[in-house]
């Protein structure tokens, strides 16, 4: 690689524009530690004249990013568009084929096409770096690829989405409902202003779980059917009840090897208030690994916002500038294996079940009898009557039961005239 490095940035949203500014501010420092002079020679986004946080050089602006490859000699390309397919995939694929190093925070694309793109990078002897795709500024991917590489890992899990963690924390602290806290998160830039769905429904965290699995267990990115649930159904009522039980709700991403099979999931969990994970609040992310001989390792840091993401993008840049050509997943594509899926029907948890019911005699016994029929034993019951509206809230904490039992059981409750809305289910994590 020459001492003069030409850079292109595709996508000037919250992350892309922040990165653009950071590269300008840290240009001299980067040269000092790498011996390389960086120069942004091309940028691209949908709109040239859009009002942005930082001023751009319109002389290097391209409306069509694919034209950059015809007109410019690029050494490193940052893809910050964020699509799982379409222009994001086209740009990265073309860059790798043209022996251009690629750096991206695009977890959706890596989770979907990472195997193909990593083999393409290896074939052309260039880097495909994506540290920023998981857990914001936390260097978890490099830790898995390098620092923990000789350990046999059995589990990696944690809080992988800063947006949802902020919302759950703020609901508890402010006593405000979900919709109002979401608006606050959008105003602060923690949630997408137009469509935050991919954060809220668990998809964002699940894409990160797929990537973590591939690095932790040295496997191909799995396509297994898994549990993926978000926080949209969590109400302030659930957070208050959990608090009285000395519990807290967190959206956890979990990947582990059970009986030599791969288990991946994302769903809300009730965790103990005095646990480590129960005290990771706000936009913070935390990733915990279990392995031998190291035991348990914890990494924590900010996981939402352009600042932490840009920190990881620049970390990848430094690695590339130091002529470190790495295998994207730490191991050659040909040597990464496929792991069979663990049967999710056998996944077991204690459960928090909240029923909103008509306050009629026999409703509680109806619920408990149905649970017993499906071998779901009860640990605790909390009843809160609403005499004014002739309703009641019934919360049941169960002993451990399997997913198949609870799935079959809850399907019956959806059809009962005394149960006003489908029951809320939150798994307890221990």
N, C-alpha and C positions, 0 to 999 in steps of 0.2 A: 504493500500500500504506500502511495506517495505521501509526502509530508503535507501537501495541500489536499484537503478532503472536501468534496462537493456534496452538499446535503439537500434533499428535497423533503418537504413536509406536505403530506396529503391529508386534508381535513383540518379545518381551523375552528372547531367547536371549542368548548371549554378547555379541553386538554390540549388540543393542537395549538391554540393561540398562546396559552400559558407556556408551552414548550418553546414556541417560536421566540418569545420574549426571554426566557431563561437562557437559551442558546446565545442570544446576543449579549446578555449580561455576563455570562460565564465563559465567553470565548477565550479570553486571555488565560484564565485559570486552566481551562482544558488543554490549551497549548503547552502550558507550563508543566503539567503532569504527564502528558502523552507525547509531546514533541510534534504534534500535528496541528496544523492551522485549519480550522473548520470555516466553511463558507456556505451559507444558505443561498442556493442559486435558483431554486424553484419552490413555489408554494401553490396549493390548489384547494379550492373549496367551491361550493355551489354558487355563492354570490360574492363578487369582487367588492362591491360597495357597501356591504353589510356593516352596521355599526358593531365594532368589536372592542374588547377590553383593552387591547393594545394596537397601536398603529402598525400597518403592514406596508411593505415595499411593493406597490402595485406594479412596478416594472418587471417583477419576476413572477407575477401571478398568471396561472393557467386555469382557464375555465374547464378544459378537458385534461385531466391528469395524465392520460395515456400519451398525449403529445409531448410530454416532458422527455420521454424515452427517445423520441425522434430528434429533439432539439438540443438536449443537454447531455453531458457526460456526468452521470451520477455515481457516487461511491457508496453512499448510505441513504436509504429511504425510510422515513418515518410514516407509517400508515396509522392515521388517527380518525378514520371515518367511522369505524365501529360496526360495520355490517357483517353478518355471518357469511354472506355470499356476495353476488353482484360486483360492484366496482372494487370493493375491498379485496376480494379474492383475485380479481383480474390484475390489480395493481401489484399485489405481492407475488403472484405467480410470474408475471412478466419481469419483475425486478430480479427474482431469484434466477430465472432463466438467462438473464443478462448479466449474471454474476455480480449483482448489487446486493450488499448487505441490507437486511430488513429488520427494523425494530418496530414493535407494535404493542399497544395495550389491549388489543382486540381479543378478549377471552371467548366471545361467541364464535369467532372464526377459527381460533386455535382448537377449541373443543370439538368443532365439527370437521375441520380439514387439516388439523395439525399433523396427522400421520403422513398425508400426501405431501404437504408443504415442507415438512422436515426432511423427507427423503429427497425432495427437489433441492433443498439447500445443501445437503450432504453431497449430492451428485455434482453440484457446481462449486463446491468448496467455499461456500459463503455462510455467513451467520443468519439465522432466523432467531431473533431474541424477543422474548415476551414476558420478562420479569414483571412488568407493570400490569399484566393481565390478571394477576391474583393478589389480593390483599394490599392494594395501593402501594405505599412506600416500604412495606415489610419485605426484606430480601429472602422470601421463603423459597422461591424456585431455585435460586443459586445455592441456597443452603442445602436443598435436597440433592441438587446435581453434584455439588462439590463437598461441602462440609460433612454431610451425613451419608456420603456415597457408599462407604464400606459397611454401613450398618444394615441389618435386616429389619426393615420397618414392617410393622403389623397394622398400624393405624395412624391416620392423620385426620384431624377434625378441628372445628372451631367456628368462630364468627367470621364470615367471609364477605359480608355485605354491610358497609358502613351506613348506608341509607336506612335499612330496616332496623339496625341496632340503634341509630339515633331516634327513630320514630318510637320504638318500644321504650327506650329510656325516657324520652321526653313525655310520653303519655303518663308514665309512672310519676315523674317529677312535677309535671304541670297540672295533672288531673284533667287534661283536655282529651277529647275524643280523637280517634284516628284521623278523620278528615281534616281537622284543624291543625293537627301536628304535621300532617303531610304537606299542607300549604306552607307551613313554617319551614319545613325542610327544603321545599322548592325555592322559597325566597332566599335561603342561605346558600343555595347551590349544591346541596347534598343530594337532592332528587331532581331528576329530569323535569324541566318546566312543562313540557307538553305531554310526554307519555312515560310516566315512571313505572309502568306495568312490569317490565322485566326485572326490576328490583323487587317489587312488592310480591310477585307471584313465585319467587324462588328461582327463576330461570338463571339470573345472573350468578347467584351463588352456586347453582348446580353446574354451570359451565366451568366454574373454578374447581369444583370437586373433581370433574373429569380430568382436568389438567393435573391437579395434585396427585390423583391416582396414578396417572401415567408416569410421573416422575418418582413418586414414592416407591412404587412396586415394579417399575421398569417394564410396564406392559403397554400394549397398544391402547389408544383411547377407546374406552368401552362404549358400546351402543346399547347396553343392557337397559331393559325396562326397570325403572326405579320409582321410589316415592319422591315426588317433588311437590311440596306445598309451601305457600307463602304466608304472609301475615295479614292479608286482607280481611280475614274473618275474625281476627283478634279484636275484642272490644275492651273498652276501659273497665268494664265489669270483670272481665277475666283477669286483668292486671291487678285489680283491687283484691279479688279473691285469692289470687296467687300470693300476694303480699301478706295476707293474713295467715297463710300456710307457711310463711317464711321461704317462699319460692319466688322466682323471677322468670319471665318468659324471654327466651332468646331464640333467634333463628340460627340453627346449627347446620353446617355442612359436614357430613361424616363419610369417610371412606376407610374401609378396613378389610382385612383378609380373615374370613371366618371359614374354618374347615377347608382351607386351600381354595376358597372361592371369593370373588370380589363382591363386596357389598357397598353400595353408594346411595346416599340419600340426602335430601334437604327438607327439613320441616321445623316448625316451631317446637321448642322443648321447654319444659319446666325444669329449672335447675335450682339448686340450693343457693340462697342469698349469700351464704358464707363461703361458697366455692370460688375458686379462681375465675372460672368462666362467668359466674354470676356477677362478677364485679368488673367486667369489661363493658364499659358504658359509652354512650355518645356515638361518635363516628368511628370509634376504635374497632380494629379487627384484631383477632388473636388466632394463631394457628398452633396446635399442639400435636406433636408427633410422639409415637411410642415405638421403640425399637430395641434391638440388641446389638452391641452391648451398652449403648448409651442410656437406655431407659427413656425417661420423658424429657422432651425439650419444648420450650415455649418461646414463640416470637409474637410480639405485640406492637401495634403502631396504628397510625391513622389509615383508614381504608377508603375514605371518600374524599373527593375534591381533586382539583387539578394539581395542587402542590405536591402531595404524596405521589401521585401518578407520574408527574414529571421527574421527580427524584429517581424513580426506578428506570424511567426512560433514559435519563442521563447516565445512570449506572451501566446500563446496557451499552450506551455509546462509548463510554470509557473502555469497557471490555473489548469492543470491536476495534477501537483506535489503538489499543495495545497489541494488536495483531493476534488476539485470541480467537482462533476459529474453532468453535465448539460444536459438538453434536447438540441440536436443539433440545433433545430430551435426555442428554447426558450419556446416551448409549446409542450405538448405531441402530438405524431403523430395522435392519435385518436381524438384529439380536433381541429386539423387544418382543415380548411374547403376548399371547392372548390368554386371559384368565376367565374361566367360566364364571357365570353369575351365581351368586348366592340367591336362593329362593326367598323372595321378599315375604311370601306368606308365612315363613317361619321366623320372621323378625319379631322379637318380643319386647314389650314395654309395659310398665304400669301406665295407667291412663287417667287423665282428667277429662271427665265428661260433664258438660253443662247442658241441662235440659230446661227449656222454657215451656211451662205446661199450664193447662187450666187447673185451677185450684179445686179439684174434685176428689172425693174419697176414692181410694183404690188406685190412683195414678202412680204413686210411688211403688206400690206392690207390683203393679203391671211392669214397671221398668226393671225392678230387681229380679222378678221372675224371668223376664226375657234374658237378662244378663246371665242368670244362673243356667238357663237352657243352653247357652253357648259357652259354658264353663268359664265365665268371667266372674271371679270372686271379688267382693267389695271390701275395701279397707276402711273407707270413711265416707259418710254422707253429710252434706250441709244443705239445709233447706232454708230459703228466704222467701216468706210469703209476701205477696202484694195484694192485700185485702181489698183495697180500693178498686182494683181492676180484675179481681177474682182470678189472679194468676199467681204463679210461684216459680222461683228459680231453684232447681235441684242440681247440686254439684256432687258427683260421685268420683272418688279416687279408688281405682281398682288395684288389685295385685297384678303381677305380670301376666300378660296374655299375648297370644299371637295375632298378627295382622289379619289372618284369614278369619279368625273368630270374631274380631271386632268389625270387620268389613261385613260379614254376614249378619251380624246382630244389628248394626246400625241401619242397614237397608230396610229392616222391618219398621223401625221407629219413624222413618220418613212418611209412612202411610197412616200413622195413627192420628185420629181426630183430636185427641187430648194433648198431643204434643204440637205446639204452635209453630215452631221452626225446626229445621234439621239440627240435631245436637251438635254442639261444638266439641271437637276432640283435640286435645293437646297431649303429646306424649311426655312422660317424665324421663329425664335423662340422668343416669347415675353412673 
